[in-house]
Amino acid sequence: MRLRNKPWAEDYLNEHQDLVVPNPEDYKGRWNELFGNDNPVHIEVGTGKGQFITGMAKANPDINYIGIELFDSVIVIAAKKAVDAGQPSNLRLLNVNGDKLEEYFAKGDVSRVYLNFSDPWPKKRHAKRRLTHANFLCLYENVLIDEGEIHFKTDNRGLFEFSLMSLTDYGMQLKLVSLDLHNDDVEDNIMTEYEEKFSSKGQPIYRLEAKYVLTDESK
């Protein structure tokens, strides 16, 4: 995806620091203080333009949501979308790299990780860059509660098959697997911008839910 520079992005993000957290490392281990409650925290790694995370926050006021996006030209769109939607009090955005989660979250800070329409990195030599590679699964585990969950959606069959194998090999328990989300009986699905685009063309959307298994060593 070609990213167009938005000269106004920096000013907009600075004006909305109550939404786009400027120093997220300061809240490592104490995100409940920022949100002002002890509700569970769900994060989306690669939040894109923000339709999903904003929709989830509005639909589930008893859960705190954090959208993570590296590119300021993209997260500024997510921020504007959240502001236009009334800026839900249970939503925050981080303009940081998703592969550095441990700098911003302590073990147990997060209850669920969402991965939506991540870059498939189709070449075999780029497999370690896929967000469902074992290296990332270890990263998520280090910030999730025990038996925390990953929810994953994609339109890419190859990435989905890779993800099923990767999560299974890691020892995770698959709770739900859908090969055609929009024709399955899955309740309360909130779509991303990509999902709307691809599904409108008749492309199947693949989805899975998986949770980490608490082993004797981790008890």
Summary of the structure (lengths in Angstrom):
residues: 219
radius of gyration: 16.8
end to end distance: 42.5
largest distance: 52.3
contacts: 664
relative contact order: 0.14
helix: 39%
strand: 21%
